[in-house]
Amino acid sequence: MIVLPEIDPVAFRIGMFPVRWYGLMYLAGFVGFWWLGRLKAARPESTWKGTDVEDLLFYGAVGVIVGGRLGYVLFYDLGRTLNNPWILFQIWKGGMSFHGGLLGVAVAMWIYSRFNRRAFFSVTDFIAPLIPLGLAFGRIGNFINGELWGKASDLPWAMVFPYAGPEPRHPSQLYQALLEGLALFLILWVFSRKPRPTGAVTGVFLCGYGIFRIIVEFVRVPDDHLAYLAFEWVTMGQVLSVPMIVLGIGLLVWANGHEPNITQQAPVSSERGKKRRRQRRIK
């Protein structure tokens, strides 16, 4: 049994402004995204540039913050937020939904792909391996905050959390950091090293996250105001992860019917686009 000390959620202050550990974990995730993206863009077969990675980071950061917060409100805390709308803007207190963030990033990447004339799944295949380490940092932030703990356990590594009573519990935040973060990152990074059909890397990401999330939810305590949705074990996190797995399998089946991409799809220039449209009209 390990007794987790109560950690101040504020890492340090800049004048009157507190800098919280949770925010620093997001910053670490964004830095990791940028660094890994630059490494992928530097591969000989890549059609991506360093400036593209910076643009993707901007779009992705907006998508994950806006989508994550709105998703948490819609999926987990709608009633309380309707009574006190200001809760929506109190991001520093936590309350971010991965599934909402995923939808936000998907919308952001769709907008990016439209502006930059890239195929949507070509974009998502590129960013999928860059995401899991950010998820790991986010779960470490949950761990530091002493939130989202697991069920009571007598395992040697069970921990007593400051706000969860005297019982030792599963450190479910660390389970998620290891599975949804480190393990999923390694799977995607290795998988994407070889040419894959468009959509395949995205499909592996969706399946991998959904499976890992459902597994951990069996030992994670649901939010008090939601509890279990059915059978005393079905959680909102599991319900939201099932469509991810279904969509991921669908993408893998669809991608399996296409040839692997030797190079990632480059944006179509305006001149090339005009030439293709003229060719279509001739045909």
Contacts in CASP RR format, 6 or more apart in sequence:
PFRMAT RR
TARGET T0000
AUTHOR 0000-0000-0000
METHOD contacts of the structure
MODEL  1
MIVLPEIDPVAFRIGMFPVRWYGLMYLAGFVGFWWLGRLKAARPESTWKG
TDVEDLLFYGAVGVIVGGRLGYVLFYDLGRTLNNPWILFQIWKGGMSFHG
GLLGVAVAMWIYSRFNRRAFFSVTDFIAPLIPLGLAFGRIGNFINGELWG
KASDLPWAMVFPYAGPEPRHPSQLYQALLEGLALFLILWVFSRKPRPTGA
VTGVFLCGYGIFRIIVEFVRVPDDHLAYLAFEWVTMGQVLSVPMIVLGIG
LLVWANGHEPNITQQAPVSSERGKKRRRQRRIK
1 156 0 8 1.000
1 158 0 8 1.000
1 159 0 8 1.000
1 160 0 8 1.000
1 168 0 8 1.000
2 157 0 8 1.000
2 158 0 8 1.000
2 159 0 8 1.000
2 160 0 8 1.000
2 168 0 8 1.000
3 159 0 8 1.000
3 160 0 8 1.000
4 146 0 8 1.000
4 159 0 8 1.000
4 160 0 8 1.000
4 161 0 8 1.000
4 162 0 8 1.000
5 162 0 8 1.000
6 162 0 8 1.000
7 21 0 8 1.000
7 144 0 8 1.000
7 145 0 8 1.000
7 146 0 8 1.000
9 20 0 8 1.000
9 21 0 8 1.000
9 22 0 8 1.000
9 144 0 8 1.000
9 145 0 8 1.000
10 18 0 8 1.000
10 19 0 8 1.000
10 20 0 8 1.000
10 21 0 8 1.000
11 19 0 8 1.000
11 20 0 8 1.000
11 21 0 8 1.000
11 24 0 8 1.000
12 18 0 8 1.000
12 19 0 8 1.000
13 19 0 8 1.000
18 92 0 8 1.000
20 92 0 8 1.000
21 141 0 8 1.000
21 144 0 8 1.000
21 145 0 8 1.000
22 92 0 8 1.000
22 94 0 8 1.000
22 138 0 8 1.000
22 141 0 8 1.000
22 142 0 8 1.000
22 144 0 8 1.000
22 145 0 8 1.000
23 92 0 8 1.000
25 134 0 8 1.000
25 137 0 8 1.000
25 138 0 8 1.000
25 140 0 8 1.000
25 141 0 8 1.000
25 144 0 8 1.000
26 65 0 8 1.000
26 137 0 8 1.000
26 138 0 8 1.000
28 134 0 8 1.000
28 137 0 8 1.000
29 133 0 8 1.000
29 134 0 8 1.000
29 137 0 8 1.000
29 138 0 8 1.000
30 57 0 8 1.000
30 61 0 8 1.000
30 134 0 8 1.000
32 130 0 8 1.000
32 133 0 8 1.000
32 134 0 8 1.000
33 56 0 8 1.000
33 57 0 8 1.000
33 127 0 8 1.000
33 130 0 8 1.000
33 131 0 8 1.000
33 133 0 8 1.000
33 134 0 8 1.000
34 53 0 8 1.000
34 54 0 8 1.000
34 57 0 8 1.000
36 129 0 8 1.000
36 130 0 8 1.000
36 133 0 8 1.000
37 48 0 8 1.000
37 50 0 8 1.000
37 53 0 8 1.000
37 56 0 8 1.000
37 126 0 8 1.000
37 130 0 8 1.000
38 50 0 8 1.000
38 53 0 8 1.000
40 46 0 8 1.000
40 48 0 8 1.000
40 53 0 8 1.000
40 126 0 8 1.000
40 129 0 8 1.000
40 130 0 8 1.000
40 192 0 8 1.000
41 48 0 8 1.000
41 49 0 8 1.000
41 50 0 8 1.000
41 52 0 8 1.000
41 53 0 8 1.000
45 195 0 8 1.000
45 262 0 8 1.000
45 263 0 8 1.000
45 264 0 8 1.000
46 263 0 8 1.000
46 264 0 8 1.000
47 263 0 8 1.000
47 264 0 8 1.000
47 265 0 8 1.000
47 266 0 8 1.000
48 126 0 8 1.000
48 264 0 8 1.000
52 116 0 8 1.000
55 112 0 8 1.000
55 116 0 8 1.000
56 109 0 8 1.000
56 112 0 8 1.000
56 123 0 8 1.000
56 126 0 8 1.000
56 127 0 8 1.000
59 108 0 8 1.000
59 109 0 8 1.000
59 111 0 8 1.000
59 112 0 8 1.000
60 105 0 8 1.000
60 108 0 8 1.000
60 109 0 8 1.000
60 127 0 8 1.000
62 108 0 8 1.000
63 101 0 8 1.000
63 104 0 8 1.000
63 105 0 8 1.000
63 107 0 8 1.000
63 108 0 8 1.000
64 101 0 8 1.000
64 104 0 8 1.000
64 105 0 8 1.000
65 91 0 8 1.000
65 96 0 8 1.000
66 104 0 8 1.000
67 97 0 8 1.000
67 100 0 8 1.000
67 101 0 8 1.000
67 103 0 8 1.000
67 104 0 8 1.000
67 105 0 8 1.000
68 96 0 8 1.000
68 97 0 8 1.000
68 98 0 8 1.000
68 100 0 8 1.000
68 101 0 8 1.000
68 104 0 8 1.000
69 88 0 8 1.000
69 91 0 8 1.000
69 95 0 8 1.000
69 96 0 8 1.000
69 97 0 8 1.000
70 88 0 8 1.000
70 100 0 8 1.000
71 97 0 8 1.000
71 99 0 8 1.000
71 100 0 8 1.000
71 101 0 8 1.000
71 103 0 8 1.000
72 95 0 8 1.000
72 96 0 8 1.000
72 97 0 8 1.000
72 100 0 8 1.000
73 81 0 8 1.000
73 87 0 8 1.000
73 88 0 8 1.000
74 97 0 8 1.000
74 100 0 8 1.000
75 97 0 8 1.000
75 99 0 8 1.000
75 100 0 8 1.000
75 236 0 8 1.000
75 240 0 8 1.000
76 95 0 8 1.000
76 97 0 8 1.000
76 223 0 8 1.000
76 225 0 8 1.000
76 226 0 8 1.000
76 236 0 8 1.000
77 87 0 8 1.000
77 95 0 8 1.000
77 223 0 8 1.000
77 225 0 8 1.000
80 87 0 8 1.000
80 225 0 8 1.000
81 87 0 8 1.000
81 88 0 8 1.000
94 145 0 8 1.000
94 147 0 8 1.000
98 135 0 8 1.000
98 209 0 8 1.000
98 213 0 8 1.000
99 237 0 8 1.000
99 240 0 8 1.000
99 241 0 8 1.000
99 244 0 8 1.000
102 244 0 8 1.000
105 127 0 8 1.000
105 131 0 8 1.000
106 124 0 8 1.000
109 120 0 8 1.000
109 123 0 8 1.000
109 124 0 8 1.000
109 127 0 8 1.000
110 120 0 8 1.000
112 118 0 8 1.000
112 123 0 8 1.000
113 119 0 8 1.000
113 120 0 8 1.000
113 122 0 8 1.000
113 123 0 8 1.000
116 267 0 8 1.000
117 267 0 8 1.000
117 268 0 8 1.000
117 269 0 8 1.000
118 265 0 8 1.000
118 266 0 8 1.000
118 267 0 8 1.000
119 198 0 8 1.000
119 265 0 8 1.000
121 198 0 8 1.000
121 199 0 8 1.000
121 202 0 8 1.000
121 251 0 8 1.000
122 198 0 8 1.000
122 261 0 8 1.000
122 264 0 8 1.000
122 265 0 8 1.000
124 199 0 8 1.000
124 201 0 8 1.000
124 202 0 8 1.000
125 192 0 8 1.000
125 196 0 8 1.000
125 198 0 8 1.000
125 199 0 8 1.000
125 200 0 8 1.000
125 201 0 8 1.000
125 202 0 8 1.000
125 264 0 8 1.000
126 264 0 8 1.000
128 188 0 8 1.000
128 192 0 8 1.000
128 201 0 8 1.000
128 202 0 8 1.000
128 203 0 8 1.000
128 204 0 8 1.000
128 205 0 8 1.000
129 185 0 8 1.000
129 188 0 8 1.000
129 189 0 8 1.000
129 191 0 8 1.000
129 192 0 8 1.000
129 201 0 8 1.000
129 205 0 8 1.000
131 205 0 8 1.000
132 180 0 8 1.000
132 181 0 8 1.000
132 182 0 8 1.000
132 184 0 8 1.000
132 185 0 8 1.000
132 188 0 8 1.000
132 205 0 8 1.000
132 209 0 8 1.000
133 181 0 8 1.000
133 182 0 8 1.000
133 185 0 8 1.000
134 181 0 8 1.000
135 176 0 8 1.000
135 177 0 8 1.000
135 180 0 8 1.000
135 181 0 8 1.000
135 184 0 8 1.000
135 209 0 8 1.000
136 177 0 8 1.000
136 178 0 8 1.000
136 180 0 8 1.000
136 181 0 8 1.000
136 182 0 8 1.000
136 185 0 8 1.000
137 177 0 8 1.000
138 177 0 8 1.000
139 173 0 8 1.000
139 174 0 8 1.000
139 176 0 8 1.000
139 177 0 8 1.000
139 180 0 8 1.000
139 181 0 8 1.000
140 173 0 8 1.000
140 174 0 8 1.000
140 177 0 8 1.000
141 173 0 8 1.000
142 148 0 8 1.000
142 173 0 8 1.000
143 171 0 8 1.000
143 173 0 8 1.000
143 174 0 8 1.000
143 177 0 8 1.000
146 161 0 8 1.000
146 162 0 8 1.000
146 163 0 8 1.000
146 164 0 8 1.000
146 173 0 8 1.000
147 163 0 8 1.000
147 173 0 8 1.000
148 172 0 8 1.000
148 173 0 8 1.000
148 220 0 8 1.000
148 221 0 8 1.000
149 159 0 8 1.000
149 161 0 8 1.000
149 164 0 8 1.000
149 169 0 8 1.000
149 170 0 8 1.000
149 171 0 8 1.000
149 172 0 8 1.000
149 173 0 8 1.000
149 220 0 8 1.000
149 221 0 8 1.000
150 169 0 8 1.000
150 170 0 8 1.000
150 171 0 8 1.000
150 172 0 8 1.000
150 219 0 8 1.000
150 220 0 8 1.000
150 221 0 8 1.000
151 169 0 8 1.000
151 170 0 8 1.000
151 219 0 8 1.000
151 220 0 8 1.000
151 221 0 8 1.000
152 158 0 8 1.000
152 167 0 8 1.000
152 168 0 8 1.000
152 169 0 8 1.000
153 168 0 8 1.000
153 169 0 8 1.000
153 170 0 8 1.000
153 219 0 8 1.000
154 168 0 8 1.000
155 168 0 8 1.000
155 170 0 8 1.000
157 171 0 8 1.000
158 168 0 8 1.000
158 169 0 8 1.000
158 170 0 8 1.000
158 171 0 8 1.000
159 168 0 8 1.000
159 169 0 8 1.000
159 171 0 8 1.000
160 166 0 8 1.000
160 167 0 8 1.000
160 168 0 8 1.000
160 169 0 8 1.000
161 169 0 8 1.000
164 221 0 8 1.000
169 221 0 8 1.000
170 219 0 8 1.000
170 220 0 8 1.000
172 216 0 8 1.000
172 219 0 8 1.000
172 220 0 8 1.000
172 221 0 8 1.000
175 216 0 8 1.000
175 219 0 8 1.000
175 220 0 8 1.000
176 212 0 8 1.000
176 213 0 8 1.000
176 216 0 8 1.000
176 220 0 8 1.000
179 212 0 8 1.000
179 215 0 8 1.000
179 216 0 8 1.000
180 209 0 8 1.000
180 212 0 8 1.000
180 213 0 8 1.000
180 216 0 8 1.000
183 212 0 8 1.000
184 205 0 8 1.000
184 208 0 8 1.000
184 209 0 8 1.000
184 212 0 8 1.000
187 204 0 8 1.000
187 208 0 8 1.000
188 201 0 8 1.000
188 204 0 8 1.000
188 205 0 8 1.000
191 200 0 8 1.000
191 201 0 8 1.000
191 204 0 8 1.000
192 201 0 8 1.000
194 260 0 8 1.000
195 260 0 8 1.000
195 261 0 8 1.000
195 262 0 8 1.000
196 255 0 8 1.000
196 260 0 8 1.000
196 261 0 8 1.000
197 255 0 8 1.000
197 256 0 8 1.000
197 257 0 8 1.000
197 258 0 8 1.000
197 259 0 8 1.000
197 260 0 8 1.000
197 261 0 8 1.000
198 255 0 8 1.000
198 258 0 8 1.000
198 261 0 8 1.000
198 265 0 8 1.000
199 251 0 8 1.000
199 254 0 8 1.000
199 255 0 8 1.000
200 251 0 8 1.000
200 252 0 8 1.000
200 255 0 8 1.000
200 256 0 8 1.000
202 248 0 8 1.000
202 251 0 8 1.000
203 247 0 8 1.000
203 248 0 8 1.000
203 249 0 8 1.000
203 250 0 8 1.000
203 251 0 8 1.000
203 252 0 8 1.000
203 255 0 8 1.000
204 248 0 8 1.000
204 252 0 8 1.000
206 244 0 8 1.000
206 245 0 8 1.000
206 247 0 8 1.000
206 248 0 8 1.000
206 251 0 8 1.000
207 244 0 8 1.000
207 245 0 8 1.000
207 248 0 8 1.000
207 249 0 8 1.000
207 252 0 8 1.000
208 245 0 8 1.000
209 241 0 8 1.000
209 244 0 8 1.000
210 241 0 8 1.000
210 242 0 8 1.000
210 244 0 8 1.000
210 245 0 8 1.000
211 241 0 8 1.000
211 245 0 8 1.000
213 237 0 8 1.000
213 238 0 8 1.000
213 241 0 8 1.000
214 237 0 8 1.000
214 238 0 8 1.000
214 241 0 8 1.000
214 242 0 8 1.000
214 245 0 8 1.000
217 235 0 8 1.000
217 237 0 8 1.000
217 238 0 8 1.000
217 241 0 8 1.000
218 233 0 8 1.000
220 235 0 8 1.000
222 228 0 8 1.000
222 235 0 8 1.000
222 236 0 8 1.000
223 236 0 8 1.000
226 235 0 8 1.000
226 236 0 8 1.000
228 234 0 8 1.000
228 235 0 8 1.000
229 235 0 8 1.000
229 236 0 8 1.000
229 239 0 8 1.000
268 276 0 8 1.000
END
